[in-house]
Amino acid sequence: MLLETARLRLDSLRGEDAQALFAYRADPSVSRYQGWRPTSPDETVRFIEREQAVAFDTPDSWFQFALRLRDSGELVGDLGLHFVNADTVEFGVTLSPAQQGRGLAAEAVRAVLALVFDSLKRHRVYASVDPRNLACVKLLERLGMRKEAHFRESWREGDIWVDDVIYAMLAGEWSARM
């Protein structure tokens, strides 16, 4: 699966991505709001190997896009799609700190929303976000997603309980934006 935007190429993670993926995913400024934090480069290699074994659009599975700068091919982030069922897809996006604040996440998510709604004909897309992650909340709202739920202390992060907020968009809302 390959998607291209003005500045990005979204494709599959490869073995040679392990070091760059580990570098930003293990960074505390990135991992504090993430569900997966690699503890070693070897764990990152195993993660990529598991991802390579799953076909795109497999029900009840995740597919992880690599986000690469289109000109250089440099890995700058990743975007996971969870194919919940035949109608619903969940997503999450992560960028390297050096690449944040440039609109790359919005560019990648727009491309994925077009894929999910226009090509795959899904009914609903949602994202789960820690409400303390203000940059992500602003991104989801800027993309036209609606806040559907706020679950109090529903997720355990180490020794503390944190909230979880769900933002969603329906196919009709996506097509109305076009």
C-alpha positions in Angstrom: 0.0 0.0 0.0 1.4 3.4 -1.1 0.0 6.8 -0.6 1.6 10.1 -1.7 1.0 13.7 -0.7 2.7 16.9 -1.6 5.5 16.3 1.0 5.1 12.7 2.1 5.1 9.1 1.0 3.2 6.7 3.1 4.3 3.1 2.7 5.1 0.0 4.8 7.7 0.0 7.6 10.9 -1.8 6.6 13.7 -3.5 8.6 16.0 -0.6 8.0 13.5 1.8 9.7 14.1 0.2 13.1 16.7 2.6 14.4 14.8 5.8 13.3 11.5 4.4 14.6 13.1 3.5 17.9 14.7 6.9 18.2 11.5 8.9 18.1 9.1 6.4 19.6 11.3 5.9 22.7 11.7 9.7 23.1 9.8 10.7 26.3 8.4 13.8 24.7 6.7 11.5 22.1 6.0 8.4 24.1 4.2 10.1 27.0 0.9 9.9 25.1 1.5 6.7 23.2 0.2 3.2 23.8 3.4 1.6 22.5 6.8 2.6 23.8 9.7 0.4 22.6 12.2 -0.4 25.3 15.0 -1.5 22.9 16.0 -1.4 19.2 15.4 -5.2 19.2 11.8 -4.7 20.3 11.4 -2.2 17.4 12.7 -4.8 15.0 10.2 -7.4 16.2 7.4 -4.8 16.0 8.3 -4.2 12.3 8.5 -7.9 11.6 5.0 -8.4 13.1 3.7 -5.5 11.0 5.1 -6.9 7.8 3.3 -10.2 8.4 -0.2 -8.5 8.5 -1.9 -7.8 5.2 -3.5 -4.3 4.7 -7.2 -4.2 5.6 -7.2 -7.4 7.7 -10.2 -7.3 10.1 -9.4 -6.7 13.7 -5.7 -5.9 13.0 -3.4 -2.9 12.8 -1.5 -1.7 9.7 1.3 0.7 10.4 2.2 3.2 7.6 5.7 4.6 7.6 5.6 8.4 7.0 8.6 9.4 4.8 9.6 12.7 3.4 8.8 12.4 -0.3 12.1 14.0 -1.5 14.6 12.2 0.7 12.7 9.0 1.9 13.6 9.9 5.5 11.3 8.2 8.1 9.7 11.0 10.0 6.7 9.3 11.6 4.2 6.5 11.5 0.4 6.2 11.2 -1.4 3.1 12.4 -4.8 2.0 11.1 -6.9 -0.5 13.2 -9.4 -2.2 11.0 -11.9 -2.7 13.7 -14.6 -4.3 11.5 -16.1 -3.9 8.0 -17.5 -0.4 8.9 -15.0 1.2 11.3 -11.4 2.2 11.3 -9.3 3.6 14.2 -6.1 5.5 13.6 -3.2 7.0 15.5 -0.3 9.2 14.2 3.2 9.8 15.6 5.8 12.2 14.4 9.4 12.7 15.2 9.9 15.8 17.4 12.0 17.4 14.7 9.1 17.2 12.3 6.3 18.4 14.5 4.6 21.7 13.9 5.0 21.6 10.1 1.5 20.3 9.2 2.9 16.8 8.2 0.5 14.9 10.5 -2.5 16.7 9.1 -1.3 16.0 5.5 -0.9 12.3 6.3 -4.2 12.0 8.1 -6.1 13.7 5.3 -4.6 11.2 2.8 -5.6 8.3 5.1 -9.1 9.7 5.6 -9.5 9.9 1.8 -8.3 6.3 1.5 -10.6 5.0 4.2 -13.8 6.9 3.1 -13.4 7.2 -0.6 -11.6 4.0 -1.6 -12.4 1.6 1.2 -15.9 3.0 1.7 -15.9 2.8 5.5 -18.7 4.4 7.5 -16.7 5.7 10.6 -13.2 6.6 11.5 -12.1 7.5 15.1 -9.1 8.3 17.1 -8.4 7.8 20.8 -6.4 10.6 22.4 -5.1 11.6 25.8 -6.8 15.0 26.4 -3.5 16.4 27.7 -2.1 15.9 24.2 -3.3 19.4 23.1 -1.5 19.3 19.8 -3.3 16.1 18.8 -6.6 17.4 20.0 -6.2 20.5 17.9 -5.2 18.4 14.9 -8.3 16.3 15.1 -10.5 19.3 15.5 -8.8 21.1 12.6 -9.5 18.0 10.4 -13.2 18.3 11.3 -13.5 15.4 13.7 -16.0 15.5 16.5 -15.5 14.8 20.1 -17.8 11.9 20.8 -16.7 10.7 24.3 -14.6 11.6 27.3 -13.8 8.6 29.5 -12.4 9.6 32.9 -9.4 7.7 34.2 -10.0 4.9 31.8 -6.4 4.2 30.8 -3.5 3.3 33.1 -0.2 4.9 32.3 2.3 3.4 34.7 1.2 4.4 38.2 -1.5 6.9 37.2 -4.9 6.7 35.6 -5.5 9.1 32.7 -8.5 10.1 30.6 -9.3 9.0 27.1 -11.1 11.1 24.6 -12.6 9.8 21.3 -12.8 11.9 18.2 -14.7 10.6 15.2 -15.9 11.3 11.7 -18.6 9.7 9.6 -18.4 9.1 5.8 -21.2 11.7 5.3 -19.3 14.3 7.3 -16.2 13.6 5.2 -18.0 13.9 1.9 -19.7 17.2 3.1 -16.3 18.7 3.7 -15.2 18.1 0.1 
